[in-house]
Amino acid sequence: MSETDPQVRPRPQSSALAGVSMRDLLASCAAATVISTPPPVPEPRTCRPVGEHREAA
């Protein structure tokens, strides 16, 4: 068989098989999720009436 034989075709490699381990792939996905997720919205504070925050002397 020669290289020009139409029956012999190289199989395309997926990016996961091109030297990237599953562990590295999962770690990169986790890092991307952390970076792209916005921080949580802080909970609103409850407002007290003006007179309540002072202690009775």
Legacy VTK file of the C-alpha trace (Angstrom):
# vtk DataFile Version 3.0
C-alpha trace
ASCII
DATASET POLYDATA
POINTS 57 float
0.000 0.000 0.000
1.292 3.431 -0.858
0.555 6.753 0.858
-1.625 7.828 -2.064
-3.966 4.868 -1.632
-7.508 6.350 -1.140
-8.458 3.621 1.382
-5.774 4.658 3.887
-6.719 7.884 5.623
-5.206 9.258 8.807
-7.727 9.444 11.612
-8.205 12.943 13.020
-7.159 13.269 16.638
-9.469 14.858 19.130
-7.984 17.586 21.300
-8.370 15.396 24.391
-6.067 12.797 22.892
-3.487 15.301 21.729
-1.451 15.262 24.932
-3.990 16.666 27.424
-4.885 14.385 30.292
-8.456 14.152 31.541
-7.263 15.500 34.894
-5.825 18.626 33.247
-8.921 19.062 31.106
-11.238 18.892 34.124
-8.989 21.231 36.109
-9.050 23.801 33.325
-12.851 23.607 33.149
-13.114 24.102 36.916
-10.760 27.095 36.757
-12.743 28.633 33.911
-15.959 28.220 35.888
-14.464 29.951 38.933
-13.144 32.833 36.860
-16.309 33.340 34.826
-18.783 33.104 37.725
-19.608 36.516 39.232
-19.301 36.909 42.999
-22.467 36.365 45.010
-24.656 39.372 45.717
-24.351 40.428 49.370
-27.478 40.065 51.418
-29.228 43.374 52.114
-28.839 44.729 55.612
-31.921 45.279 57.664
-32.422 48.919 58.526
-33.242 49.833 62.097
-35.140 52.946 63.102
-32.844 55.818 64.125
-33.551 55.587 67.856
-32.849 51.829 68.189
-29.127 51.835 67.584
-28.375 53.855 70.731
-28.107 52.131 74.076
-30.207 53.441 76.935
-27.977 55.058 79.536
LINES 1 58
57 0 1 2 3 4 5 6 7 8 9 10 11 12 13 14 15 16 17 18 19 20 21 22 23 24 25 26 27 28 29 30 31 32 33 34 35 36 37 38 39 40 41 42 43 44 45 46 47 48 49 50 51 52 53 54 55 56
